[in-house]
Structures are given as C-alpha cells and as structure tokens.
Amino acid sequence: MLITEHYRNLNAQKHKESEKYGSYGGHIVTQVRELARRFSATTILDYGCGKRSLEKALGFAISNYDPAIPGCEAVPEPADLVVCMDVLEHVEPECLDAVLDDLARVTRIAGLLVVDCIPAKKHLPDGRNAHLIVERPQWWLTKLLTRFDLQQFNSTDDNFMAVVRAKQKPQ
C-alpha cells in the first residue's frame, strides 16, 4: 500500500487549503534538465507532483503522479528519469518501503531524490507535522542503497539530494 485513504484525504485537503503546499518542483528545473541530458532521458516522471510545478517550469508535458491530486492519482508507468522532490518525508512510515519499491519500479534509468530531514513548517489538517518521517541523511541512504545504485549524494543536516541509477536486473 502506497498511501492510506485517510492520509490521501488529509493531503488533498491540505493541497486545497494551501497554495504553496506541493508547489516547489520548479526549484530544481536546472538539475532536471541537466540529468535528462546526461542520461539521455526521453521520458520524465514527477513522483509526488503536487501542483505540477516541475512540469510548468520545464515548459513541456511530463508524467505526473500524486495520489492526492485529481487527475494525477493513476499508478504511474516507468520513465527514464524520475524526480521525487519533497515527497519521501511526507510518506506514512508504514508505507515507506512500498513507496521506495514503487520508485525503483518506475525508474528506468535514473532518479533525482530530494528529501528534507527536519520538521516541516507546515502542519496537516489533523495537527501533525507535515513531515511524517524526520531522519538523518545516512538513514535515508541506507534505505536507498537497497534499491538503487548511488551516483551522487549531497547532504546537509537539513536535507539531501541524491542522484540514483536503476539497479541492473539479473539476466
């Protein structure tokens, strides 16, 4: 299970209430363009797209997945480059392994993962901090290395950015 119905509803409500919630994808457009060139990616998936700000900043259509956004909730197809920015820390802890497995499933060539490692400034409608998982970068790295080959990892105490490659499937 990638998300519970209760949590999907809370996120849908938060997206409606807050113009900024789920709107930061455009901040990494330069990195996305560079990675698309580097990996010769012809398809891009924004996994946890929120308000589709990455697509808007790129200026062309990409695949978008977000279970709390009408029209973006369908199970995504694999893409050459998968972008997952400011998403994983919002995942319900009991669903994290399933979400990471799904990210590995949809990543054909490479992924760009950006994760905050501190509490959010925003809160969910039920009062909880919007970042349900607050862990250090090393904790996340351990989770990622079981599913991806690491290409690049930049971290601070507050967040990290990882460029990952899809693990080679046994022949």
N, C-alpha and C positions, 0 to 999 in steps of 0.2 A: 504494500500500500504506500503510495507516494504522499498522500495527504488525507486527513480525516475530513468528513463532511463539515463538522463543526468548525474546524480551523479554516477550511476553504471559505466558509461563510464569514468568519471574522475578517479574513483578508479582503474579501470582496467588499465588505462594509468599510474597511479602512481605506481601500482604494477610492471609494465613492466620497468619503469624508475629507480626504487629504489630497490636494492637487499634487503635492511633491512626492507622496508615497509611491515608490515604483517608477521614478522618473529620472534616474541618474545614468542610464545606459549611454547617453550621449557623451559622457565624460571620457570614455575610453575609445572613441571612434578612431583616433590616430593609431592606437595599438591594434585595433581590429583590422584596419586596412593593411597595416604592415604585416600582420600574421597571415592574412588572406593571400597577400603576395608571396610571402616566404614559403607557405605550404601549398601554393597553387590551388587554393580552395575556390571552388566554383559555387558552393552552397554554404550558407551561414544560418545557424540556428541560435536565437536568443532564448536561452532556457531560463525561464523566470522573467519574462519580458516586461512585466508591469505595464506601463503606459506606452510601450513600444518606442521609447525614446532613442534606442540604438538605431532602429530602422529609420526613424525620422532623420537622425544625424547623418547616417550613411547616404540617404537620398535615393535608395533603391529598395525594392522588396526583398525581404529575407523571411525565413520561417520564424514564427514566434510561438512560444509555449508558456502559458501561465494558467494553472488550474483555477485561479480566482478571477480571471478576466474573460468575460463572454466573447466568444469567437476565437479564443486562443487556448481553450482547455482540452482540445483533442490531443491524444497521445502523439507526440512528435515522431516524425521519420528521421532517420540518421542524416547527418550533414557533415560536410568536410571539416568545417570549423564550428565549434560550439562555444558560445560565450555564456558564462554564468557569473553575473556580477551582482554582488549584494543580495544573494539568494540563500546560499547554504546555511548561513547563520540564522535564517528565518525558519528553517525546516524543523518540524516536530522531531525531537530526539529519537523517538521510537520509529520514525520513518527515514532517518538519515541514511542508513545502509541501502535501503531500497532506492532512494533518490540518487545516491552515488553510483549504484549499479546501473540505474537508468541513464545517467550521464555517460557512463562508459559504453552503454549500448548505442547511444545516438552519436558518439564521437567517432567518425570515420578516420580522420587524420589527426586533428589537434583540437585542443581546447584552451580557452583563456578563462581562468577561475579567479575571481576577486572576492575575498571574504573579510569582513570586519571581525575583529577579535575582542571587542569591547562592547559594553551595553549600548543600545541604541538611545537616541534622544527621543524617539517616538515610542508610544505605547499602543497596544492593541485595544480594541473596544472593551475587552474584559479586564483591562488594567495591567496585564502582564507587559513586560518589556518586549518590544518587537523582535529583539534578537533572542531567540529561544536557546541558542547554543552559543555560549561565550567560552571559547577555548583558545589556548595559545597556538601560534602558527605550527609549532612542532607536532602538536596533537593532530592537527588537520593533515599535515604532511604524511604522517603515518597512515592515515585513512586513504589518502590519495595514492600512495605508492603501491597499495594492493590492487589498484585498478588501472593505473596509468603509468607511463614512463615519463619521468620528470625531465623537462627541457630547460626550465628556468624557474627560479623561486626567489622572489624579493619580499622581505618582510620587515615590519617594524613591530613594536609592541601592540599597535592598534589594528593592523591588518596585514594581509599578504596578497600578492599577485603571483599566480603560478601559470606557466605555460606547460601544458602536458601533451603527450602523444598517446594515441590509442595503443594499447598493448598489442603486440603481434599475436594473432590467433595461431594455435598449433595447427600444422598442416595435416 
